[in-house]
Amino acid sequence: MVFKGTWTHCFTIKPGLTGAASMRFSNEEELLANQDDPISFNDQILYPEKVRINNAYVKNQNFFLDLKIIIYTILGKRLREEWVQSEVE
């Protein structure tokens, strides 16, 4: 589970239409549908990964990264950067 304080950096960014975690898990519905216990999988795996990715985004945030996320969203591509990678597939 996500420990208190690890998610606070995520809330320094304004919500928008897309984001690094959204792009990384663009197949979230499929991932959850393939789980025996989707709620547990979300709580223990997906949510902590989204927090990690959003915290990494805050540390790496810049205009070009934002532009890349927007372009990838339009093209329907998933982000595959080192800082965004996870073990969840």
C-alpha positions as CSV (number, residue, x, y, z in Angstrom):
1,M,0.0,0.0,0.0
2,V,1.1,3.6,-0.5
3,F,2.5,5.0,2.7
4,K,1.4,8.4,3.9
5,G,3.6,11.1,2.4
6,T,4.6,9.2,-0.7
7,W,1.6,10.5,-2.7
8,T,1.7,14.2,-1.6
9,H,3.9,15.3,-4.5
10,C,1.2,14.1,-6.9
11,F,-1.1,16.8,-5.6
12,T,1.3,19.6,-6.6
13,I,0.3,19.2,-10.2
14,K,-3.0,20.4,-11.6
15,P,-5.3,17.7,-13.0
16,G,-5.8,17.6,-16.7
17,L,-7.2,15.5,-19.5
18,T,-4.2,13.2,-19.7
19,G,-1.0,12.4,-17.8
20,A,2.0,10.1,-17.5
21,A,0.2,7.5,-15.4
22,S,-2.9,7.5,-17.6
23,M,-0.7,7.0,-20.6
24,R,1.3,4.2,-19.0
25,F,-1.9,2.3,-18.0
26,S,-4.0,3.1,-21.0
27,N,-4.9,-0.6,-20.9
28,E,-6.2,-0.4,-17.3
29,E,-9.6,-1.9,-18.0
30,E,-8.0,-4.9,-19.7
31,L,-5.5,-5.3,-16.8
32,L,-8.3,-5.2,-14.2
33,A,-10.6,-7.6,-16.3
34,N,-7.9,-10.2,-16.2
35,Q,-7.6,-10.3,-12.4
36,D,-9.3,-12.6,-10.0
37,D,-9.6,-9.8,-7.5
38,P,-9.6,-6.5,-9.5
39,I,-10.2,-4.3,-6.5
40,S,-7.2,-5.7,-4.6
41,F,-5.0,-5.5,-7.7
42,N,-6.0,-1.9,-8.1
43,D,-5.3,-1.1,-4.4
44,Q,-2.1,-3.0,-4.1
45,I,-0.5,-2.7,-7.6
46,L,-2.0,-0.1,-9.9
47,Y,-2.6,2.7,-7.5
48,P,0.9,2.6,-5.9
49,E,2.4,2.5,-9.5
50,K,0.3,5.5,-10.6
51,V,1.5,7.4,-7.5
52,R,5.2,6.4,-8.3
53,I,4.8,7.5,-11.9
54,N,3.1,10.8,-11.0
55,N,5.8,11.5,-8.4
56,A,8.4,10.8,-11.1
57,Y,6.6,13.1,-13.5
58,V,6.8,15.9,-10.9
59,K,10.5,15.4,-10.7
60,N,11.0,15.4,-14.5
61,Q,8.3,17.9,-15.5
62,N,9.2,20.2,-18.4
63,F,7.6,21.6,-21.5
64,F,8.8,19.0,-23.8
65,L,7.6,16.1,-21.6
66,D,4.2,17.7,-21.4
67,L,4.2,18.1,-25.2
68,K,5.2,14.5,-25.7
69,I,2.4,13.3,-23.4
70,I,-0.1,15.4,-25.3
71,I,1.1,14.0,-28.7
72,Y,1.2,10.4,-27.4
73,T,-2.4,10.9,-26.1
74,I,-3.6,12.1,-29.5
75,L,-1.8,9.2,-31.3
76,G,-3.0,6.7,-28.7
77,K,0.5,5.5,-27.8
78,R,1.7,4.4,-24.4
79,L,4.6,6.1,-22.7
80,R,7.7,3.9,-22.5
81,E,10.3,6.0,-20.7
82,E,12.7,4.7,-18.1
83,W,11.2,6.8,-15.3
84,V,7.7,5.7,-16.2
85,Q,8.4,1.9,-16.5
86,S,6.9,-0.5,-14.1
87,E,6.7,-4.3,-13.6
88,V,2.9,-4.2,-14.2
89,E,1.9,-5.3,-17.7
